[in-house]
Amino acid sequence: MSAVLDRQANRITADTLLLLGIIGLAWLLAIVAELTGRVQWVHHHQLVVDDMTLWSSLVLFLLAWQLHIAAMMLPSTLPMIGLFRQVAAGQSRPGAVWACFLGGYLLVWTMFGVLALLGDTLLGMALADWHWLMHRPEWMMGAVLVLAGAFQFTSLKSRCLDKCRQPRSFLLAHYRRGLGGAMTLGVRHGLFCLGCCWALMLVMFVVGIANLAWMAPLAALMIYEKIGRHGDRVVRLAGMALILLGALVFLGPAWMPALVHMH
């Protein structure tokens, strides 16, 4: 398999172009929603939306979250997806195998989104009668930013980043043939990716899913952390910046820019 990786590493396939198109479409939809005032459809982060049933609200969230994953997470995992597609080309049903791998990856991030949504909803219900905190949303925002910044310095972040930065080694160690093997590998890769980025993605739940002012820089940060030459240095700098910003939000200064707000 190592020879296959060496031979195919720089090849651009139709599947890669398809993924690039999906990523571009996701960003386009977010931008169009922002410019046309329809941003509530992609900022969706409430379990129950006014005038909608619970199930309709959940479906709306899942659609918005898939757009969010496509825009923010797929770009950073393209090297792994592309290498897997090349390695799996020799299997009897390569398209189905590739789809299972991608499906396993997306399943991990979808479950994270559902759990984060549920936690966000339960927390909101628990704090509904805590009027002091409800009137100080900057405390929640600041806490999440400090948490995201502190996580940048943890050993778990470093270990998961190491796995994501070495897709060749990951495939050589864990590749298995068949649909089940592809799904398992996709889930495994998704868990390492989640281990890298869950805290940064959690920030999106307090600033608004698909909030472009946060979406673009955080996406760029996650991509550079994985493939950038000075990724480790940027990880630490981003951690310090997030902690500092969280501290400023705790103070709630009047000059705080509009991009820091609670939903």
C-alpha positions as CSV (number, residue, x, y, z in Angstrom):
1,M,0.0,0.0,0.0
2,S,2.9,2.3,0.6
3,A,3.8,2.2,-3.1
4,V,0.3,3.2,-4.0
5,L,0.4,6.2,-1.7
6,D,3.7,7.3,-3.2
7,R,2.4,7.0,-6.7
8,Q,-1.0,8.7,-6.1
9,A,-0.3,11.3,-3.5
10,N,-0.3,14.3,-5.8
11,R,-3.1,13.1,-8.1
12,I,-6.3,15.2,-8.3
13,T,-9.3,13.0,-8.8
14,A,-12.9,13.7,-9.8
15,D,-13.9,12.9,-6.2
16,T,-11.5,15.5,-4.9
17,L,-13.0,18.0,-7.3
18,L,-16.5,17.0,-6.1
19,L,-15.5,17.7,-2.5
20,L,-14.0,21.0,-3.4
21,G,-17.2,21.9,-5.1
22,I,-19.2,20.9,-1.9
23,I,-16.9,23.0,0.2
24,G,-17.2,26.0,-2.1
25,L,-21.0,25.6,-2.2
26,A,-21.2,25.5,1.6
27,W,-19.2,28.8,1.9
28,L,-21.3,30.3,-0.9
29,L,-24.5,29.5,0.9
30,A,-23.2,31.0,4.2
31,I,-22.1,34.1,2.4
32,V,-25.4,34.5,0.5
33,A,-27.4,34.0,3.7
34,E,-25.4,36.7,5.4
35,L,-25.8,39.2,2.5
36,T,-29.5,38.5,1.9
37,G,-30.6,38.7,5.6
38,R,-31.5,35.0,5.6
39,V,-28.8,34.2,8.1
40,Q,-31.2,32.6,10.6
41,W,-31.5,29.6,8.4
42,V,-27.8,28.7,8.7
43,H,-27.1,30.2,12.2
44,H,-29.6,27.7,13.5
45,H,-28.6,26.5,17.0
46,Q,-31.8,26.1,19.0
47,L,-33.5,22.8,19.6
48,V,-36.9,24.3,19.1
49,V,-37.6,27.2,16.6
50,D,-40.7,29.3,16.9
51,D,-43.6,28.1,14.7
52,M,-41.8,24.8,14.0
53,T,-42.2,21.3,15.5
54,L,-39.4,19.6,17.4
55,W,-38.6,17.3,14.6
56,S,-38.7,20.0,12.0
57,S,-36.3,22.1,14.1
58,L,-34.0,19.1,14.5
59,V,-33.9,18.5,10.7
60,L,-33.2,22.2,10.1
61,F,-30.3,22.0,12.6
62,L,-28.8,18.9,11.0
63,L,-28.9,20.5,7.6
64,A,-27.3,23.7,8.9
65,W,-24.7,21.6,10.7
66,Q,-23.8,19.6,7.6
67,L,-23.2,22.9,5.8
68,H,-21.0,23.9,8.8
69,I,-19.0,20.7,8.7
70,A,-18.5,20.9,4.9
71,A,-17.2,24.5,5.1
72,M,-15.0,24.2,8.2
73,M,-13.9,20.5,8.6
74,L,-13.7,19.0,5.1
75,P,-10.9,21.3,3.9
76,S,-8.6,20.2,6.7
77,T,-9.2,16.5,6.1
78,L,-8.9,16.5,2.3
79,P,-5.4,14.9,2.3
80,M,-6.7,11.9,4.3
81,I,-9.8,11.6,2.2
82,G,-7.8,11.8,-1.1
83,L,-5.3,9.2,0.0
84,F,-7.9,6.8,1.2
85,R,-9.8,7.1,-2.1
86,Q,-6.6,6.2,-4.0
87,V,-5.8,3.2,-1.7
88,A,-9.4,1.9,-1.9
89,A,-9.5,2.1,-5.7
90,G,-8.4,-1.5,-6.0
91,Q,-11.4,-2.8,-4.0
92,S,-14.5,-4.3,-5.7
93,R,-16.8,-1.3,-5.0
94,P,-14.4,1.6,-4.5
95,G,-17.1,4.3,-4.7
96,A,-19.2,2.6,-1.9
97,V,-16.0,2.1,0.2
98,W,-15.1,5.7,-0.2
99,A,-18.6,6.8,0.7
100,C,-18.5,4.6,3.9
101,F,-15.2,6.2,4.9
102,L,-16.6,9.7,4.4
103,G,-19.9,8.7,6.1
104,G,-18.0,7.5,9.2
105,Y,-16.2,10.7,9.4
106,L,-19.3,12.8,9.0
107,L,-21.1,10.6,11.6
108,V,-18.7,11.6,14.3
109,W,-19.1,15.3,13.7
110,T,-22.9,15.0,13.3
111,M,-23.1,13.2,16.7
112,F,-20.9,15.9,18.2
113,G,-23.3,18.6,16.8
114,V,-26.4,16.8,18.2
115,L,-24.8,16.4,21.7
116,A,-23.6,20.0,21.7
117,L,-27.1,21.2,20.7
118,L,-28.7,19.1,23.4
119,G,-26.2,20.4,26.0
120,D,-26.7,24.0,24.8
121,T,-30.5,23.5,25.2
122,L,-30.3,21.8,28.6
123,L,-28.0,24.5,29.9
124,G,-30.4,27.2,28.6
125,M,-33.2,25.5,30.4
126,A,-31.2,25.2,33.6
127,L,-30.2,28.9,33.6
128,A,-33.7,30.1,32.6
129,D,-34.5,31.1,36.2
130,W,-31.0,32.3,37.0
131,H,-31.7,35.9,36.0
132,W,-28.3,37.3,37.1
133,L,-26.4,35.0,34.7
134,M,-29.0,35.3,31.9
135,H,-28.5,39.0,31.9
136,R,-24.7,38.5,31.6
137,P,-24.3,36.5,28.5
138,E,-20.6,37.6,28.2
139,W,-19.9,35.2,31.1
140,M,-20.9,32.2,29.0
141,M,-19.1,33.5,25.9
142,G,-16.0,34.3,27.9
143,A,-16.0,30.8,29.5
144,V,-16.2,29.0,26.2
145,L,-13.4,31.1,24.7
146,V,-11.1,30.5,27.7
147,L,-11.9,26.8,27.5
148,A,-11.1,26.7,23.8
149,G,-7.9,28.6,24.4
150,A,-6.8,26.4,27.3
151,F,-7.4,23.2,25.3
152,Q,-4.9,24.4,22.7
153,F,-2.1,23.6,25.3
154,T,-3.3,20.1,26.3
155,S,-1.6,16.8,25.4
156,L,-4.8,15.5,23.9
157,K,-4.8,18.3,21.4
158,S,-1.1,17.5,20.5
159,R,-1.7,13.7,20.2
160,C,-4.7,14.1,18.0
161,L,-3.0,16.7,15.8
162,D,-0.1,14.3,15.3
163,K,-2.5,11.7,13.9
164,C,-4.2,14.2,11.6
165,R,-0.9,15.6,10.3
166,Q,0.3,12.2,9.1
167,P,-2.4,10.7,6.9
168,R,0.0,8.2,5.3
169,S,1.1,6.7,8.6
170,F,-2.5,6.6,9.8
171,L,-3.7,4.7,6.7
172,L,-0.7,2.3,6.9
173,A,-1.5,1.5,10.5
174,H,-5.3,1.2,10.3
175,Y,-6.4,0.5,6.8
176,R,-8.8,-2.5,6.3
177,R,-10.7,-3.6,3.2
178,G,-14.4,-3.7,2.9
179,L,-17.3,-1.4,3.7
180,G,-17.1,-2.1,7.4
181,G,-13.4,-1.4,7.5
182,A,-13.9,1.8,5.6
183,M,-16.7,2.9,8.0
184,T,-14.5,2.0,11.0
185,L,-11.6,3.9,9.6
186,G,-13.7,7.0,8.9
187,V,-15.0,7.0,12.5
188,R,-11.5,6.5,13.8
189,H,-10.2,9.5,11.7
190,G,-13.3,11.5,12.7
191,L,-12.6,10.9,16.4
192,F,-9.0,12.1,16.1
193,C,-10.2,15.2,14.1
194,L,-12.8,15.8,16.8
195,G,-10.1,15.5,19.4
196,C,-8.2,18.3,17.7
197,C,-11.0,20.7,17.0
198,W,-14.0,20.1,19.3
199,A,-13.3,23.1,21.5
200,L,-12.9,25.5,18.6
201,M,-16.1,24.2,17.1
202,L,-17.9,24.6,20.4
203,V,-17.2,28.4,20.1
204,M,-19.5,28.4,17.1
205,F,-22.4,27.4,19.3
206,V,-22.1,30.6,21.3
207,V,-21.4,33.0,18.4
208,G,-23.9,31.3,16.0
209,I,-23.4,28.5,13.5
210,A,-22.1,29.8,10.2
211,N,-21.3,33.2,11.7
212,L,-18.8,34.3,9.0
213,A,-16.9,36.7,11.3
214,W,-15.9,33.6,13.4
215,M,-16.3,30.8,10.8
216,A,-13.6,32.0,8.4
217,P,-10.7,32.6,10.9
218,L,-11.5,29.4,12.9
219,A,-11.6,27.4,9.7
220,A,-8.3,28.9,8.6
221,L,-6.8,28.2,12.0
222,M,-7.8,24.5,12.0
223,I,-6.5,24.0,8.5
224,Y,-3.1,25.6,9.3
225,E,-2.8,23.7,12.5
226,K,-2.9,20.4,10.5
227,I,-0.9,21.3,7.4
228,G,1.0,24.5,8.1
229,R,4.8,24.5,8.5
230,H,4.6,26.3,11.8
231,G,1.4,24.6,13.0
232,D,2.6,24.0,16.6
233,R,3.5,27.6,17.1
234,V,0.2,28.8,15.7
235,V,-1.6,26.4,18.1
236,R,0.0,28.1,21.0
237,L,-0.5,31.6,19.7
238,A,-4.2,30.9,19.0
239,G,-4.6,29.5,22.5
240,M,-3.2,32.7,24.1
241,A,-5.3,34.8,21.8
242,L,-8.5,32.9,22.7
243,I,-7.8,33.1,26.4
244,L,-7.1,36.9,26.2
245,L,-10.3,37.5,24.2
246,G,-12.2,35.4,26.7
247,A,-10.9,37.5,29.5
248,L,-11.9,40.7,27.7
249,V,-15.4,39.3,27.1
250,F,-15.7,38.5,30.8
251,L,-15.2,42.2,31.5
252,G,-17.8,43.1,28.9
253,P,-16.3,46.4,27.8
254,A,-18.6,48.7,25.9
255,W,-16.1,48.9,23.0
256,M,-16.2,45.1,22.4
257,P,-16.9,44.6,18.6
258,A,-20.2,43.3,17.4
259,L,-18.8,40.0,16.3
260,V,-18.7,38.9,20.0
261,H,-22.3,38.3,20.8
262,M,-24.5,35.6,22.3
263,H,-27.4,34.0,20.6
